Amino acid sequence: MGHPIGERVRGGVDLTRWRTDVEHRAAQRRGRAEWYESCTLHVAKVERSRGFGRAEVPSDPVVG
């Protein structure tokens, strides 16, 4: 997956600030010129989200 910004950008003013940020605009230009052939942006409301980190996975409760 791409580079999620949901942790930093909550919408409205934050989104405008992010979109117009000088460093972000420079990174976009460089990415388009050097790395990415194409890109798709999806803006959506997340109804539910789940995840885990390897260190957080509980041990197997079934002992053989």
N, C-alpha and C positions, 0 to 999 in steps of 0.2 A: 504494500500500500504506500501511498505518498507520505507527505509530511503533514500530519494533523496539527491544526492550530487551535483546536477547541479548548485546550487547557488555558490558552492565553487570550483568546478572542471570544467574547460572549455575545457579540452582535452590536447593532446600532453604532454608537460613537466609537467603540473599540474596533469594530470592523473597518470603519472609515480611517481611523488612525493607522491600523495595520496596513491597509491597502495603499495609503499615501506615505508611509514611512520611507525615508530616503534610503536607508540600508536595505529594506525589503525590496524596494523598486530596483536597486542596483543588483541584488541577488537574483531577482526575476529576469532581468536583462541578460545576466551572465548565464543563468541556467538555460534560457531559451537559445542563446548563441552557442554554448559549448556542450551541454549535456542532453537536453531533451529534444526529441524529434516531434513529440506531441504531448499534450497535457489536457486532462479533463478535470474540471472543478465541480464538485457536488456540494450544494448548500442544503442542509437538511436539519430537521429537528430530531434529535435522538430521543426515542421513547424509552429505550432500555439499553444498557451497556454492561458487559461483563468481561472480565479478563483475569489473568493470573500471572504471577512470576514464578519461575521454576523453584525458587527458594520458598515460596508460599504453598506449594502443593503438599497437602497432608500425606502422611505415610498411609499405606494400604491397611485398612482396618481388618482385613481378612488374613489371619495368620494360619498357615497351613499345617 
